[in-house]
Amino acid sequence: MTTELAVRVEDKLFYNRYLVDAGRAHIKVRPHTVPSPALLTLLKVCPARCYELNDSGQVEVTVDGCVECGTCRVIGEPGGDIEWSYPRGGYGVLFKFG
């Protein structure tokens, strides 16, 4: 009989490192007064939980810890809610286990 250990996504993300490119975020949320449905979806689907609702009811992004999975590109970029580009060479996520 084998026993499987349940591993949470958060536990795996802990092993990754992120080299911050200060002042040059690769994801930006465009200014808005009321979050669109796409932005509200990003609060729930971002695996690294980079999106948060601030005290003013607007969605903000913190790119530190972003795993560059592309989820926000699929959900937020087509509607014009975010600006997304690759981090500059040498910056961004550094995966420890492939």
N, C-alpha and C positions, 0 to 999 in steps of 0.2 A: 504494500500500500504506500502510495506516495502522498506526501503532504505538500500542498502548494501554499506559498506565502503570498498573500495579497499585497501587491505593491501599488501605491497610489501614484497618480501622475505627479503630484506635488513632490513626492519623495524622489522621483527620478529627475525632476527639474532642478532639485537642490544641487545635483552634481555638476550641472552646467555652469559655466562662467560667462560673464558678459563684459566685454571691453567697451566702456562708454565713450562715445565720441562727443565730448562736451560741446554743447551749443549747436550740434548738427544732428538733430533727431531724424531718423529715417521714416517716421510716421508722424503725421500731424493731423489733428482733428480740425476741420474747417470751422470757423466761427458760426455759432448757431444760438438762437434764443430758446428754442424748444427742440430737444433731441428727436431725430427721425426714428422710425421703427428700426432701421438698420443699425443706428448707433446704439439703441437700447438692446438690440440683439447681441452686439459685440460685448456688452457687459456680461453676458451669460456664456458665450461660446469661445472666447479667447482662452486657450489652454493655459497661458501664462498669467492670466488675469491682469493684463496691462491696462484695461479700460475701467474707469471708475466714474461714478456720478459725484460731482462736487456739491458744495452747499448751495450753489445757485441753481442746481438742477440741470447743469450742463455736463456732457460727457468729456472727460479728459483722458489722455493717454500718457503713460509713463513707459518709455521704451526700455528702461533697464530691466533685463530679464526676458525680453521678447525672444521667442525661439524661431522667429522668421518663418512660420509655418504657412503664411499666406491666407489664413482665414479672414483677416480683416480686408484683404484685397478683394476677395470674392464677395464679401458682404457689404463693405462700406465704400469701396472705390468706385464701382459703377454708378452709384447714385450721387457721387461728388461729395460724400461726407468726410472722406479722409484723403490725404495726400500720402502716397507710399512710394518709397524708393529703396534700393538696396543700400545698406550701410557702406561707407567707404571701406576700401580694402584694409584688412587688419582689424576692423572694428566689428562689433556685434556679438552674436552668440558663439561660444567656444564649446562645442560638444565634447564631453569627456568619454562617452561610450559610443562613438560612431555617430 
